[in-house]
Amino acid sequence: MKILIVGSGVVGVTSAWYLARQGHNVTVVDRQGGPALETSYANAGEVSPGYSSPWAGPGVPLKAVKWLLMKHGPLVIRPKPDPAMWSWLLKMLLNCTSRRYAINKARMVPIAEYSRDCLRELRSETGIAYDERLKGTLQLFRRNQQLDGVGGDVEVLKRFGVGFEILDRAGCISAEPALSQVAEKFVGGLRLPGDETGDCRIFTERLAALASSSVEFRYGVEAQRLVCEGGKVTGAKTRDGFLAADAVIVAAGSHSPRLLGPLGIRIPVYPVKGYSLTLPIHNAAGAPVSTVMDETFKIAITRLGDRIRVGGTAEISGFDRSMPASRRAPLEHSVSDLFPGAGSLENAEFWSGLRPMTPDGPPVIGATRVPGLFVNTGHGSLGWTMACGSARVLTEIISGMTPEIDVSALGPDRYGN
């Protein structure tokens, strides 16, 4: 089958890899000059199925008010006269119940766990390297209230057989020795030993290179609109002309609704901007071993080879790509507070990316009601975590196979399409 994929981030490239392995004729188009140059470029570096949770949850509306008032708060809202923004926010609020949170998390954890296993298999088969580390994630709590409130998440982890450890201060230091120098700043943590870390951009670039012998990558080519004939998708119109295909996969992140909307496929994917700093390591002994999630500020601090990646903030401001210094400050504060002197802040690279978020949390994976049109987007901050599993499942669906896990609840029809 001739398949066109729109988007060469980690989700688009992994989709191309699995489809080509299944014998399909695959072409990938992207408006950028290479793979992983937008949201996949400098994310937090976590492959964290155990930390796969919807942002919408019970208590979040009240927490949001607090976060907005914090000096280094994790949430920023810049109101705009944009109906899509307000519709997305309303739908997210409607998902902030215990019942919806349980449903949505139960939809996210299986695909995330499966994806981590697919990544391990791919790594074993190809020998691909991307500054990976297999040392887990530590969710660090600065207050006893945070530690006492993990019961709900732990129950879901138990339900799906996800390994975890609830640690006191000494246990956190055992997992992350550099924290011994700031032991008075935290009370305990939740460790997920099955989680991994790695540079998403390096992975995507190297996987695209491995796939290039059987996949055509066309960079600098923007898909302007999808084309249907006889009620079926037949390809996409680009500035370079029409590209014909038997099937089209939209993996364009936050830009996916623009392509799907004209065909009557409406998915509430909206950009939520995140920021990151990448620091060269100055003192390796003072750096994290893997990923430490600073729960108070919702900032992840990850070891990537000889660098430290610091990622966080949820900014709802549409497609604004500006990078104000006020958003750099929380990242610098968290890493210097927990790992003082570990990295060189003056030589750090500051970056922002637009996470494609759904208001309920789970991604959108599967066939649309338009024959030949498929979606693989809406992974939010978990695109790196869920990429391989999402791509493999979608490949099985397109190939007429029965997927190894049930993803029927992740399809676009859950939004009434």
ChimeraX attribute file (.defattr): number of C-alpha atoms within 10 A of each C-alpha:
attribute: neighborCount
match mode: 1-to-1
recipient: residues
	/A:1	15
	/A:2	14
	/A:3	24
	/A:4	25
	/A:5	29
	/A:6	27
	/A:7	30
	/A:8	32
	/A:9	29
	/A:10	32
	/A:11	29
	/A:12	29
	/A:13	31
	/A:14	24
	/A:15	28
	/A:16	33
	/A:17	23
	/A:18	21
	/A:19	23
	/A:20	21
	/A:21	13
	/A:22	14
	/A:23	12
	/A:24	19
	/A:25	18
	/A:26	23
	/A:27	21
	/A:28	24
	/A:29	25
	/A:30	24
	/A:31	18
	/A:32	16
	/A:33	12
	/A:34	17
	/A:35	29
	/A:36	25
	/A:37	19
	/A:38	20
	/A:39	25
	/A:40	27
	/A:41	21
	/A:42	26
	/A:43	30
	/A:44	31
	/A:45	30
	/A:46	33
	/A:47	32
	/A:48	25
	/A:49	26
	/A:50	28
	/A:51	24
	/A:52	26
	/A:53	22
	/A:54	26
	/A:55	22
	/A:56	25
	/A:57	23
	/A:58	17
	/A:59	11
	/A:60	17
	/A:61	14
	/A:62	9
	/A:63	12
	/A:64	16
	/A:65	12
	/A:66	13
	/A:67	18
	/A:68	14
	/A:69	13
	/A:70	12
	/A:71	11
	/A:72	21
	/A:73	20
	/A:74	24
	/A:75	21
	/A:76	18
	/A:77	13
	/A:78	9
	/A:79	11
	/A:80	12
	/A:81	7
	/A:82	10
	/A:83	9
	/A:84	14
	/A:85	18
	/A:86	13
	/A:87	14
	/A:88	18
	/A:89	17
	/A:90	12
	/A:91	15
	/A:92	20
	/A:93	17
	/A:94	14
	/A:95	23
	/A:96	20
	/A:97	15
	/A:98	14
	/A:99	11
	/A:100	17
	/A:101	21
	/A:102	18
	/A:103	15
	/A:104	23
	/A:105	23
	/A:106	19
	/A:107	22
	/A:108	25
	/A:109	23
	/A:110	20
	/A:111	26
	/A:112	26
	/A:113	23
	/A:114	20
	/A:115	25
	/A:116	23
	/A:117	14
	/A:118	19
	/A:119	18
	/A:120	12
	/A:121	13
	/A:122	15
	/A:123	13
	/A:124	10
	/A:125	9
	/A:126	10
	/A:127	9
	/A:128	15
	/A:129	13
	/A:130	20
	/A:131	17
	/A:132	20
	/A:133	20
	/A:134	14
	/A:135	18
	/A:136	23
	/A:137	32
	/A:138	29
	/A:139	25
	/A:140	25
	/A:141	24
	/A:142	19
	/A:143	15
	/A:144	12
	/A:145	10
	/A:146	15
	/A:147	20
	/A:148	10
	/A:149	10
	/A:150	13
	/A:151	10
	/A:152	11
	/A:153	16
	/A:154	17
	/A:155	13
	/A:156	17
	/A:157	21
	/A:158	11
	/A:159	10
	/A:160	13
	/A:161	11
	/A:162	19
	/A:163	14
	/A:164	19
	/A:165	14
	/A:166	16
	/A:167	21
	/A:168	16
	/A:169	18
	/A:170	15
	/A:171	16
	/A:172	27
	/A:173	18
	/A:174	13
	/A:175	20
	/A:176	20
	/A:177	16
	/A:178	21
	/A:179	23
	/A:180	17
	/A:181	13
	/A:182	13
	/A:183	16
	/A:184	10
	/A:185	16
	/A:186	18
	/A:187	19
	/A:188	25
	/A:189	29
	/A:190	22
	/A:191	26
	/A:192	22
	/A:193	18
	/A:194	18
	/A:195	26
	/A:196	22
	/A:197	25
	/A:198	25
	/A:199	26
	/A:200	27
	/A:201	23
	/A:202	20
	/A:203	22
	/A:204	25
	/A:205	21
	/A:206	17
	/A:207	22
	/A:208	25
	/A:209	14
	/A:210	14
	/A:211	20
	/A:212	15
	/A:213	9
	/A:214	16
	/A:215	21
	/A:216	16
	/A:217	22
	/A:218	17
	/A:219	16
	/A:220	14
	/A:221	18
	/A:222	18
	/A:223	24
	/A:224	15
	/A:225	17
	/A:226	22
	/A:227	20
	/A:228	16
	/A:229	8
	/A:230	7
	/A:231	12
	/A:232	15
	/A:233	21
	/A:234	23
	/A:235	26
	/A:236	23
	/A:237	16
	/A:238	16
	/A:239	10
	/A:240	10
	/A:241	11
	/A:242	16
	/A:243	16
	/A:244	16
	/A:245	20
	/A:246	16
	/A:247	20
	/A:248	26
	/A:249	26
	/A:250	24
	/A:251	27
	/A:252	25
	/A:253	29
	/A:254	24
	/A:255	18
	/A:256	23
	/A:257	20
	/A:258	16
	/A:259	20
	/A:260	19
	/A:261	13
	/A:262	12
	/A:263	17
	/A:264	13
	/A:265	20
	/A:266	18
	/A:267	24
	/A:268	21
	/A:269	27
	/A:270	28
	/A:271	24
	/A:272	24
	/A:273	26
	/A:274	26
	/A:275	24
	/A:276	26
	/A:277	26
	/A:278	25
	/A:279	23
	/A:280	21
	/A:281	22
	/A:282	16
	/A:283	14
	/A:284	17
	/A:285	13
	/A:286	20
	/A:287	26
	/A:288	22
	/A:289	23
	/A:290	26
	/A:291	31
	/A:292	27
	/A:293	25
	/A:294	21
	/A:295	18
	/A:296	17
	/A:297	21
	/A:298	21
	/A:299	24
	/A:300	27
	/A:301	32
	/A:302	28
	/A:303	28
	/A:304	26
	/A:305	17
	/A:306	14
	/A:307	21
	/A:308	29
	/A:309	27
	/A:310	29
	/A:311	29
	/A:312	27
	/A:313	24
	/A:314	20
	/A:315	20
	/A:316	21
	/A:317	20
	/A:318	19
	/A:319	14
	/A:320	15
	/A:321	13
	/A:322	11
	/A:323	14
	/A:324	8
	/A:325	9
	/A:326	10
	/A:327	21
	/A:328	20
	/A:329	12
	/A:330	23
	/A:331	27
	/A:332	16
	/A:333	14
	/A:334	22
	/A:335	28
	/A:336	15
	/A:337	12
	/A:338	23
	/A:339	21
	/A:340	18
	/A:341	17
	/A:342	22
	/A:343	24
	/A:344	17
	/A:345	18
	/A:346	8
	/A:347	12
	/A:348	19
	/A:349	13
	/A:350	19
	/A:351	19
	/A:352	24
	/A:353	23
	/A:354	27
	/A:355	26
	/A:356	25
	/A:357	27
	/A:358	27
	/A:359	25
	/A:360	25
	/A:361	26
	/A:362	28
	/A:363	28
	/A:364	27
	/A:365	26
	/A:366	24
	/A:367	20
	/A:368	17
	/A:369	15
	/A:370	15
	/A:371	16
	/A:372	20
	/A:373	26
	/A:374	26
	/A:375	25
	/A:376	29
	/A:377	31
	/A:378	29
	/A:379	26
	/A:380	27
	/A:381	26
	/A:382	27
	/A:383	26
	/A:384	30
	/A:385	31
	/A:386	30
	/A:387	27
	/A:388	30
	/A:389	26
	/A:390	27
	/A:391	25
	/A:392	23
	/A:393	25
	/A:394	25
	/A:395	23
	/A:396	16
	/A:397	17
	/A:398	22
	/A:399	15
	/A:400	9
	/A:401	11
	/A:402	11
	/A:403	16
	/A:404	11
	/A:405	11
	/A:406	12
	/A:407	19
	/A:408	14
	/A:409	16
	/A:410	19
	/A:411	20
	/A:412	23
	/A:413	17
	/A:414	11
	/A:415	12
	/A:416	8
	/A:417	13
